[in-house]
Amino acid sequence: MKTQSGRKLIPAWTLLLVGTLASAAGEGPSELAPGLQNPGYHEQPEWFKASFLDLREDVAEATADDKRLILYFYQDGCPYCAKLLQENLADQSIAQLMQGHFDVVAINLWGDREVIGLAGESTTEKQLGADLKVQFTPTILLLDEAGEVVLRINGYFPPHRFKAALAYVAERREQIGETFSDFAAGQESVAAKGTLHTQGGFLTSPMRLADNRDRSMRPLVVMFEQPNCRDCDELHEDILKREAIVYSLSAFDGAILDTYSRDPVQTVDGREIPIRDWAAELGIKYTPSLVFFDAAGREVFRTEGYFKSFHIHGALDYVATGAYLREPSFQRYLAGRRETLAAMGIEVDLMD
């Protein structure tokens, strides 16, 4: 079936089937052959550090230069990695901020190069990614002088939010007790719709999430948003209106919370606290963030960062089908999902 614009529509039942098959089909990207570049390789800036991948030395060298260390996890063929490199780092103010205040070490999520970890352990790039629970590319860890993570960016941040993240860590704002959420909110100046979105069929105020978990066996998705959020606008006005995604979303109970609100919420574990306090406990640093809970109220997955329809749809089906229980790597799940669609003759535009 095609739309009037000629784009092929994917039947909703097909994508739920793909969600089930993908966890079995996905073996992840093929490993990088020695001395070669995989298809989809994206050229990195020459000012990225040529590291020997002893991360303790990298932290020490950055500290000696009054800088901090960034670990940049990527994979070949990742459209969001390309967007980061080609759009964010093309902004001279961002590039200068990174070069002036950080050493950047690139780590291939599927790579086999030897790494000496921050605790002195010998490992590989892909094992380090697994140990650090890297589920998205790009994932960016911004470290302090002790090698502790000051800020973690799971997924792509648009340029204005990415620049705020860099400034927060470069200015050592965590040392004065300022949270990134508060810092970023003060930096936000982009135009947005200005109203908190609603979604048909979702829970309404008062939000009593523990009561919902007691009544329902369906998974719960909590969307942490804010009124002034262009990416929240895109999520609701485009992505969540697509037929196949509407179908997948129907498998969930849902709630939309204003991340920085002082309004009370009953959390999934039954406490009555301000929404902003719960968001801070959960480490919400980006809007929209989608946090998924199982029937017992346990968090099982989340998305944090800017994602288009393929990844949002994949996240919904990853949880709805229980694939996360069989395949702990979301990237391998997505790889299998994409391969299954390709075998069915369905082309996927990852940036649509």
C-alpha positions as CSV (number, residue, x, y, z in Angstrom):
1,M,0.0,0.0,0.0
2,K,1.3,3.5,-0.7
3,T,0.3,7.0,0.3
4,Q,-0.5,9.7,-2.3
5,S,3.1,10.8,-2.0
6,G,4.2,7.3,-3.1
7,R,5.7,6.3,0.2
8,K,5.0,2.6,1.1
9,L,3.0,2.1,4.2
10,I,3.9,-0.8,6.5
11,P,0.9,-2.6,7.9
12,A,0.8,-2.4,11.7
13,W,0.6,-6.2,12.1
14,T,3.7,-6.6,10.0
15,L,5.7,-4.4,12.3
16,L,4.6,-6.2,15.4
17,L,5.7,-9.4,13.7
18,V,9.0,-7.8,12.8
19,G,9.3,-6.8,16.5
20,T,9.0,-10.4,17.5
21,L,11.3,-11.8,14.8
22,A,14.0,-9.1,15.1
23,S,15.2,-10.3,18.5
24,A,16.0,-13.6,17.1
25,A,17.4,-12.4,13.7
26,G,19.7,-9.6,15.0
27,E,23.3,-10.6,15.4
28,G,24.5,-7.0,15.3
29,P,26.7,-5.3,12.7
30,S,29.5,-7.3,11.2
31,E,32.8,-6.7,12.9
32,L,35.4,-4.3,11.4
33,A,38.0,-6.1,9.3
34,P,41.6,-5.1,10.2
35,G,42.7,-2.1,8.4
36,L,39.4,-1.5,6.7
37,Q,36.4,0.7,7.2
38,N,32.9,-0.7,7.3
39,P,30.2,0.6,5.0
40,G,28.6,3.7,6.6
41,Y,31.8,4.9,8.3
42,H,31.6,8.6,9.1
43,E,34.8,10.6,9.1
44,Q,35.6,12.0,12.5
45,P,37.3,15.4,13.1
46,E,41.0,15.3,13.1
47,W,41.1,17.0,16.5
48,F,39.6,13.9,18.1
49,K,42.3,12.4,20.3
50,A,44.4,9.6,18.8
51,S,44.2,7.5,22.0
52,F,46.0,4.3,22.9
53,L,42.7,3.5,24.7
54,D,44.2,3.5,28.2
55,L,41.3,5.5,29.7
56,R,43.2,6.2,32.9
57,E,46.0,7.9,31.0
58,D,43.4,9.8,28.9
59,V,41.8,11.2,32.0
60,A,45.2,12.1,33.5
61,E,46.3,13.8,30.3
62,A,43.1,15.8,29.9
63,T,43.3,16.9,33.6
64,A,46.9,18.0,33.1
65,D,45.7,20.2,30.2
66,D,42.9,21.6,32.4
67,K,40.4,19.7,30.2
68,R,37.9,16.9,30.7
69,L,37.5,13.7,28.8
70,I,34.6,12.7,26.5
71,L,34.0,9.1,25.5
72,Y,32.1,9.0,22.2
73,F,30.5,5.7,21.5
74,Y,29.6,5.3,17.8
75,Q,28.8,2.7,15.2
76,D,29.2,2.8,11.4
77,G,26.0,3.5,9.5
78,C,24.5,5.3,12.5
79,P,22.5,8.3,11.1
80,Y,22.5,10.1,14.4
81,C,26.3,9.8,14.6
82,A,26.5,11.4,11.2
83,K,24.1,14.1,12.3
84,L,26.2,14.8,15.4
85,L,29.4,15.0,13.3
86,Q,28.1,16.8,10.3
87,E,25.6,19.2,12.0
88,N,26.5,19.7,15.6
89,L,30.3,19.8,15.1
90,A,29.9,22.0,12.0
91,D,28.8,24.7,14.4
92,Q,32.0,26.5,15.1
93,S,30.9,27.6,18.6
94,I,30.4,23.9,19.5
95,A,33.6,22.7,17.9
96,Q,35.6,25.4,19.6
97,L,33.9,24.6,23.0
98,M,34.8,20.9,22.6
99,Q,38.4,21.6,21.4
100,G,39.0,24.1,24.1
101,H,37.7,22.2,27.1
102,F,37.7,18.5,26.2
103,D,39.7,15.6,24.8
104,V,37.4,13.4,22.8
105,V,38.1,9.6,22.5
106,A,36.0,7.7,19.9
107,I,35.0,4.1,20.8
108,N,33.4,1.8,18.2
109,L,30.5,0.1,20.0
110,W,31.2,-3.1,18.0
111,G,35.0,-2.8,18.0
112,D,37.6,-5.3,19.1
113,R,40.4,-3.0,20.0
114,E,41.9,-3.5,23.4
115,V,40.9,-1.0,26.0
116,I,42.3,-0.4,29.5
117,G,39.2,0.7,31.5
118,L,38.9,3.3,34.2
119,A,39.5,0.7,36.9
120,G,42.6,-0.7,35.1
121,E,40.8,-3.7,33.7
122,S,41.7,-5.1,30.2
123,T,38.7,-5.2,27.9
124,T,37.6,-4.5,24.4
125,E,35.6,-1.6,22.9
126,K,32.4,-3.7,22.5
127,Q,32.7,-5.2,26.0
128,L,33.3,-1.8,27.5
129,G,30.1,-0.6,25.8
130,A,28.2,-3.6,27.1
131,D,29.6,-3.0,30.7
132,L,28.6,0.6,30.5
133,K,25.1,-0.4,29.2
134,V,25.4,1.6,26.0
135,Q,22.1,1.1,24.2
136,F,22.2,4.0,21.7
137,T,24.6,5.6,19.3
138,P,25.8,8.1,19.8
139,T,26.3,7.8,23.5
140,I,28.5,10.4,25.1
141,L,30.1,10.1,28.5
142,L,31.5,13.4,29.9
143,L,34.0,12.5,32.7
144,D,35.5,14.5,35.5
145,E,39.1,14.5,36.8
146,A,38.5,11.3,38.8
147,G,37.1,9.5,35.7
148,E,33.5,9.7,37.1
149,V,30.6,10.4,34.7
150,V,29.4,14.0,35.2
151,L,26.9,13.7,32.4
152,R,25.7,10.9,30.1
153,I,24.0,11.6,26.8
154,N,22.2,8.6,25.6
155,G,21.4,9.3,22.0
156,Y,21.5,12.4,19.8
157,F,21.0,15.9,21.3
158,P,20.1,18.8,18.9
159,P,22.8,21.5,18.7
160,H,21.4,23.9,21.3
161,R,20.9,21.1,23.9
162,F,24.3,19.5,23.0
163,K,26.1,22.9,23.5
164,A,24.4,23.3,26.9
165,A,25.6,19.9,27.9
166,L,29.2,20.8,27.0
167,A,29.0,24.1,28.8
168,Y,27.6,22.5,31.9
169,V,30.5,20.1,32.2
170,A,33.2,22.5,30.9
171,E,32.1,25.1,33.6
172,R,32.1,22.4,36.3
173,R,28.5,23.3,37.2
174,E,28.0,20.1,39.1
175,Q,30.6,21.2,41.7
176,I,28.2,24.0,42.8
177,G,25.3,21.6,43.0
178,E,23.5,22.8,39.9
179,T,21.7,20.1,38.0
180,F,22.0,19.8,34.2
181,S,18.2,20.0,33.9
182,D,18.1,23.4,35.7
183,F,21.1,24.6,33.7
184,A,19.7,23.5,30.4
185,A,16.3,25.1,31.2
186,G,18.0,28.4,31.7
187,Q,19.8,28.1,28.4
188,E,16.7,27.1,26.4
189,S,15.8,29.8,23.9
190,V,14.4,28.0,20.9
191,A,10.8,28.5,19.7
192,A,8.3,25.8,20.6
193,K,4.6,25.4,20.8
194,G,4.5,26.3,24.5
195,T,1.9,23.9,25.7
196,L,2.2,20.4,27.3
197,H,0.9,17.8,24.9
198,T,-1.9,15.3,25.6
199,Q,-2.3,11.9,24.0
200,G,-5.7,10.1,23.5
201,G,-6.1,7.1,25.8
202,F,-3.4,8.2,28.2
203,L,-3.9,8.7,31.9
204,T,-5.2,12.1,33.1
205,S,-4.6,14.1,36.2
206,P,-4.3,13.2,39.0
207,M,-1.5,10.9,37.9
208,R,-1.6,7.8,40.1
209,L,0.9,5.5,38.5
210,A,1.1,2.9,41.3
211,D,-2.7,2.5,41.2
212,N,-2.4,2.0,37.5
213,R,0.2,-0.7,37.9
214,D,-2.0,-2.5,40.4
215,R,-4.9,-2.5,37.9
216,S,-3.2,-3.1,34.6
217,M,-1.0,-5.9,33.1
218,R,0.0,-3.7,30.2
219,P,3.4,-2.0,30.1
220,L,3.4,1.7,31.0
221,V,5.2,4.4,29.1
222,V,5.8,7.7,30.9
223,M,6.7,10.5,28.6
224,F,8.7,13.2,30.4
225,E,8.2,16.4,28.5
226,Q,7.9,20.2,28.9
227,P,5.8,22.9,27.3
228,N,8.6,24.6,25.5
229,C,10.1,21.6,23.6
230,R,10.4,21.5,19.9
231,D,11.2,17.8,20.0
232,C,8.1,17.1,22.0
233,D,6.1,18.9,19.4
234,E,7.6,16.8,16.6
235,L,7.0,13.6,18.6
236,H,3.3,14.3,19.0
237,E,2.5,16.2,15.8
238,D,4.2,13.7,13.5
239,I,5.7,10.5,14.9
240,L,2.9,9.4,17.2
241,K,0.3,10.1,14.6
242,R,1.7,7.5,12.2
243,E,-0.7,4.5,11.7
244,A,1.7,1.7,12.6
245,I,3.0,3.6,15.7
246,V,-0.5,4.4,16.9
247,Y,-1.1,0.6,16.7
248,S,2.0,-0.2,18.7
249,L,1.2,2.5,21.3
250,S,-2.2,0.9,21.8
251,A,-0.4,-1.9,23.7
252,F,0.6,0.5,26.5
253,D,-0.9,2.5,29.3
254,G,0.6,6.0,29.0
255,A,1.2,9.2,31.0
256,I,2.7,12.5,30.0
257,L,4.4,14.5,32.8
258,D,5.8,18.0,32.8
259,T,9.4,17.3,33.8
260,Y,10.0,20.5,35.8
261,S,6.6,20.8,37.4
262,R,6.1,20.9,41.1
263,D,2.7,19.2,40.8
264,P,2.4,16.0,42.7
265,V,2.5,12.5,41.1
266,Q,2.0,9.1,42.5
267,T,5.1,7.3,41.4
268,V,5.1,3.7,40.3
269,D,6.3,2.7,43.7
270,G,3.5,4.5,45.4
271,R,5.1,7.7,46.7
272,E,3.5,11.1,46.4
273,I,6.2,13.6,45.4
274,P,6.6,16.5,42.9
275,I,7.1,15.5,39.3
276,R,10.3,17.4,39.1
277,D,11.7,15.4,42.1
278,W,10.8,12.1,40.5
279,A,12.3,13.2,37.2
280,A,15.5,14.2,39.0
281,E,15.6,10.8,40.8
282,L,15.3,9.0,37.5
283,G,18.0,11.2,36.0
284,I,15.9,12.7,33.3
285,K,18.0,15.2,31.3
286,Y,16.3,15.4,28.0
287,T,12.7,16.1,26.8
288,P,11.0,14.1,25.5
289,S,12.3,11.0,27.4
290,L,10.2,7.9,27.3
291,V,10.6,5.6,30.3
292,F,9.0,2.2,30.1
293,F,7.8,0.2,33.1
294,D,6.6,-3.4,33.2
295,A,3.4,-4.6,34.9
296,A,5.2,-4.7,38.3
297,G,6.3,-1.1,38.0
298,R,10.0,-2.0,37.2
299,E,11.8,0.2,34.7
300,V,12.8,-1.9,31.8
301,F,13.9,0.5,29.1
302,R,14.1,4.2,28.2
303,T,14.8,6.5,25.3
304,E,16.7,9.8,26.0
305,G,17.6,11.9,23.0
306,Y,16.3,12.9,19.6
307,F,14.8,10.0,17.7
308,K,12.8,9.7,14.5
309,S,10.0,7.2,13.8
310,F,12.1,4.0,13.2
311,H,13.7,4.2,16.7
312,I,10.6,5.3,18.5
313,H,8.6,2.6,16.9
314,G,11.4,0.1,17.6
315,A,11.4,1.1,21.3
316,L,7.7,0.6,21.6
317,D,7.8,-2.9,20.0
318,Y,11.0,-3.8,21.9
319,V,9.0,-3.4,25.1
320,A,5.6,-4.5,24.0
321,T,6.8,-7.8,22.5
322,G,9.0,-8.6,25.5
323,A,12.1,-8.6,23.2
324,Y,14.1,-6.8,25.9
325,L,13.9,-10.0,27.9
326,R,15.6,-12.0,25.2
327,E,17.9,-9.5,23.6
328,P,19.5,-7.0,26.1
329,S,21.1,-5.0,23.3
330,F,18.6,-2.6,21.7
331,Q,21.1,-2.0,18.9
332,R,21.2,-5.7,18.0
333,Y,17.4,-5.7,18.2
334,L,17.2,-2.8,15.8
335,A,19.7,-4.4,13.4
336,G,17.6,-7.5,13.3
337,R,14.5,-5.5,12.8
338,R,15.9,-3.6,9.9
339,E,17.3,-6.8,8.3
340,T,13.9,-8.5,8.6
341,L,12.2,-5.5,6.9
342,A,14.8,-5.5,4.1
343,A,14.1,-9.3,3.5
344,M,10.4,-8.4,3.2
345,G,11.3,-5.7,0.6
346,I,10.6,-2.8,2.9
347,E,13.1,0.0,2.8
348,V,13.6,2.0,6.0
349,D,14.6,5.7,6.1
350,L,16.1,6.0,9.5
351,M,15.8,9.8,9.5
352,D,12.1,9.9,8.4
